[in-house]
Amino acid sequence: RPLEPFPSGMESIAGDGGQMGEKIGLRFSEELSGYLGEGIDDFAEGERAGKEKNNKISFDLKIFIGDLDKFCSLSGRKATFEGAVCFPPLGRNLPVRNGEFSLFVPDRETGKRQMIYSFAFTGRDGNDYLLAGHKILHHEPRQFDLSDDITTLYTRLYRGASSQAPLFGTGILNFRLSTLPFMLASFQVTGV
């Protein structure tokens, strides 16, 4: 199914006020799912507790990169996305807001590069929540772990619209490699 046109506000990602057709961009879909444990700060423990309580969480995103060259060459450059999150304790098919995706952001403590996802949504309880997650991109000597790096999202959920809000819980979400053909089929180059 073709993606809708770029949402308003994408002009800033297209470059320095340029037209969308002047830059090569990319649109694609990504789905991640896993488990989240309430009231837990450790990712693995949150995942374990979420599995025990069957607290599944998933989201399906459409990511928009307006200037692919600039996005890949500058650390921390942000793309936007839209989509929906499903977490039964808070609701199903909840629209995400302010979705941002960053690539190759160095962690301040470890120096390891990360892919960062964040978005806000409103639960069926009427309260705002923020999901913030990261994938750690780090090569371990003598190990082929790239597939783990790019498929594992360490996730925190906050009770409010910022990461300064109280923590709801943590968990680990995964991109299933079996869905890779669907993701690849969703790729659309723009600006050509």
TORDREN-894337 format. One record per residue (C-alpha): residue number from 0; x, z, y. Coordinates in pm, whole numbers, plus 50000, padded with zeros to 5 digits. Each point is the difference from the previous one (the first is absolute). Layout:
NODE/i/east/up/north
NODE/NUM/X/Z/Y;
...
//
This chain:
NODE/i/east/up/north
NODE/0/50000/50000/50000;
NODE/1/50154/49907/50337;
NODE/2/50087/50275/50243;
NODE/3/49819/50025/50330;
NODE/4/50178/49902/50325;
NODE/5/50247/50243/50149;
NODE/6/49826/50303/50152;
NODE/7/50016/50050/50376;
NODE/8/50322/50161/50118;
NODE/9/50219/49800/49762;
NODE/10/50148/49808/50292;
NODE/11/50255/50278/50053;
NODE/12/50135/49951/49649;
NODE/13/50015/49623/50044;
NODE/14/50295/50041/50234;
NODE/15/50059/50024/50371;
NODE/16/49657/49879/50110;
NODE/17/50037/49680/49799;
NODE/18/49727/49813/49824;
NODE/19/49940/50072/49635;
NODE/20/50097/49642/49909;
NODE/21/50349/50043/50146;
NODE/22/50112/50259/49743;
NODE/23/49995/49994/49622;
NODE/24/49784/50286/49878;
NODE/25/49863/50129/49673;
NODE/26/49676/50152/49877;
NODE/27/49955/50156/49659;
NODE/28/49801/50260/49808;
NODE/29/50132/50309/49826;
NODE/30/49820/50258/49791;
NODE/31/50142/50341/49913;
NODE/32/49846/50278/49793;
NODE/33/50096/50337/49860;
NODE/34/49917/50369/50020;
NODE/35/50000/50257/50278;
NODE/36/49994/50379/49969;
NODE/37/49834/50209/50268;
NODE/38/50198/50280/50166;
NODE/39/50333/49896/49845;
NODE/40/50312/49899/50196;
NODE/41/50216/49857/49717;
NODE/42/49933/49635/49909;
NODE/43/50047/50030/49620;
NODE/44/49803/50327/49982;
NODE/45/49725/49843/50211;
NODE/46/49984/49703/49765;
NODE/47/49986/50232/49696;
NODE/48/49725/50216/50152;
NODE/49/49809/49688/50105;
NODE/50/50012/49867/49643;
NODE/51/49878/50334/49862;
NODE/52/49699/49993/50236;
NODE/53/49959/49621/49976;
NODE/54/50045/49971/50379;
NODE/55/50072/49627/50006;
NODE/56/50087/49837/50330;
NODE/57/50037/49630/50069;
NODE/58/50011/49761/50287;
NODE/59/49983/49624/50037;
NODE/60/50173/49855/50305;
NODE/61/50036/49667/50176;
NODE/62/50338/50008/50177;
NODE/63/50068/49776/50304;
NODE/64/50357/49915/50105;
NODE/65/49994/49778/50309;
NODE/66/50374/49924/50028;
NODE/67/50159/50015/49657;
NODE/68/50355/49932/50122;
NODE/69/49992/50283/50253;
NODE/70/49818/50234/49761;
NODE/71/50263/49963/49726;
NODE/72/50302/50012/50229;
NODE/73/49915/50305/50210;
NODE/74/49985/50342/49839;
NODE/75/49676/50179/50071;
NODE/76/49805/49696/50118;
NODE/77/49630/50059/49940;
NODE/78/49731/49776/49854;
NODE/79/49633/50086/49996;
NODE/80/49747/50011/49722;
NODE/81/49634/50054/49934;
NODE/82/49822/50100/49684;
NODE/83/49818/50284/49829;
NODE/84/50091/50326/49827;
NODE/85/49822/50159/49707;
NODE/86/50048/50372/49939;
NODE/87/49681/50145/49845;
NODE/88/50037/50351/50151;
NODE/89/49980/49833/50345;
NODE/90/49812/49678/49924;
NODE/91/50023/49647/49865;
NODE/92/50080/49672/50178;
NODE/93/50083/50177/50326;
NODE/94/50135/49756/50262;
NODE/95/50358/50066/50111;
NODE/96/50091/50010/50370;
NODE/97/50333/49957/50178;
NODE/98/50171/49874/49685;
NODE/99/50376/49958/50044;
NODE/100/50266/49882/49760;
NODE/101/50375/50021/50072;
NODE/102/50291/49864/49802;
NODE/103/50359/50125/49960;
NODE/104/49959/50320/50205;
NODE/105/50297/50234/49935;
NODE/106/49914/50356/49900;
NODE/107/50158/50241/50251;
NODE/108/50123/50240/49731;
NODE/109/50114/49769/49719;
NODE/110/50064/49667/50173;
NODE/111/49805/49824/49722;
NODE/112/49778/49714/50116;
NODE/113/49624/50038/49973;
NODE/114/49682/49797/50016;
NODE/115/49747/50205/50196;
NODE/116/49621/49979/49989;
NODE/117/49761/50196/50222;
NODE/118/49633/49978/50086;
NODE/119/49709/50212/50117;
NODE/120/49651/50011/49856;
NODE/121/49683/50206/50033;
NODE/122/49875/50181/49690;
NODE/123/49636/50025/49901;
NODE/124/50016/50353/50144;
NODE/125/50044/49843/50347;
NODE/126/50357/50129/50039;
NODE/127/50307/49788/50074;
NODE/128/50291/49978/49756;
NODE/129/50344/49840/50011;
NODE/130/50174/49857/49695;
NODE/131/50378/49967/50036;
NODE/132/50212/49865/49718;
NODE/133/50345/49861/49938;
NODE/134/50185/49801/49736;
NODE/135/50369/50081/49961;
NODE/136/50225/49695/49976;
NODE/137/50327/50118/49850;
NODE/138/50222/49844/49739;
NODE/139/50138/50240/49741;
NODE/140/50330/49881/49849;
NODE/141/49963/49856/49647;
NODE/142/49620/50021/50016;
NODE/143/49744/49730/50061;
NODE/144/49746/50205/50191;
NODE/145/49878/49754/50263;
NODE/146/49663/49965/49827;
NODE/147/49951/50379/50017;
NODE/148/50110/50005/50364;
NODE/149/49755/49735/50117;
NODE/150/49706/50117/49789;
NODE/151/50004/50377/50065;
NODE/152/49835/50138/50316;
NODE/153/50061/50370/50073;
NODE/154/49684/50101/50183;
NODE/155/49881/50277/50231;
NODE/156/49643/50038/50124;
NODE/157/49934/50200/50318;
NODE/158/49679/50165/50125;
NODE/159/50003/49826/50337;
NODE/160/50112/49683/50173;
NODE/161/50374/50083/50009;
NODE/162/50280/50127/49777;
NODE/163/49998/50318/50209;
NODE/164/49658/50090/49857;
NODE/165/49969/50241/49704;
NODE/166/50095/49850/49665;
NODE/167/49710/49913/49768;
NODE/168/50223/49915/49704;
NODE/169/50267/49777/49849;
NODE/170/50038/49760/49714;
NODE/171/50158/49683/49874;
NODE/172/49837/49659/50007;
NODE/173/50125/49691/49820;
NODE/174/49980/49628/50032;
NODE/175/49931/49877/49647;
NODE/176/50225/49707/49909;
NODE/177/49711/49855/49799;
NODE/178/49829/49928/50336;
NODE/179/50304/49810/50134;
NODE/180/49847/49655/49929;
NODE/181/49697/50093/50213;
NODE/182/50225/50123/50279;
NODE/183/50208/49682/49990;
NODE/184/49683/49787/50002;
NODE/185/49892/50181/50318;
NODE/186/50314/49896/50195;
NODE/187/49921/49774/50296;
NODE/188/50265/49869/50237;
NODE/189/49881/49975/50360;
NODE/190/50133/49817/50304;
NODE/191/50101/49682/49816;
//
